Amino acid sequence: MIRIHVFVEGQTEETFVKEVLCEHLQRKDIYLNPILVRTSSTTKGGVVSYAKIKPQLNRKCLEDGSAFVTTMFDLYRLPNDFPGSSSLPNTNDPFQKAEYLEQQMSADIKHQNFLPNLLVHEFEGLLYSNPQAFLAWFDQSIVDSLQAERNLFLSPEHINEDPTTAPSKRIIRCCLGYEKPLHGSLIAMDIGLDTIRQQCQHFNQWLTRLENISGSNG
């Protein structure tokens, strides 16, 4: 049995790991444990400061050396103290940005059982893998608007990280009444993991890496 601790930003991502990823990976004898990051001694959720996140990652890597530790943090709006943020390559390729920052985070954590991962650009981007899944909650005209936006980009992961046009901002603008904790994970479940993997290259590479983990960290 292989165990993987998955640090997530919020309750929606936590539910997604529990309800979608756990079931899939259990078939491969891999067990996921989602962990909501702490922002203070009394507050959980959100990567507001890397300085607050790093000790949590380090601690888990050290205290459970027989398990692996990974992350599901949004590339969108990473804090300024995140490793590599001040030396980010000048590129429009979102995958190059994510891979560079993941490499920098890995170099900073320095544990063999740590597997960095960033969502490109954020969790809501995955929902653009099939906008038709919104139809269970919203009108056809809204779904058509989401689909039209999706069609403007090469993939859901190419939907940009501008503060006004990031995936979450687009969805909130189109879908009055959208509540991430309620709708986000349910829509992702309706879309299905296979479709998300087909549409989202970086996400699929991360999940494939988890699937292919061997039982030894050494």
Secondary structure, DSSP 4 states (H G I P E B T S, - for coil): -EEEEEEESSHHHHHHIIIIIHHHHHTTTEEEEEEEPBSSSS-B---S-HHHHHHHHHHHHHHTTTSEEEEEEESTT--TTSTTGGG--S-S-HHHHHHHHHHHHHHHH--TTEE--EESS-HHHHHTT-GGGGGGTS-HHHHHHHHHHHTTSSSGGGS---TTTSHHHHHHHHSTT--IIIIIHHHHHHH-HHHHHHH-HHHHHHHHHHHT--S---
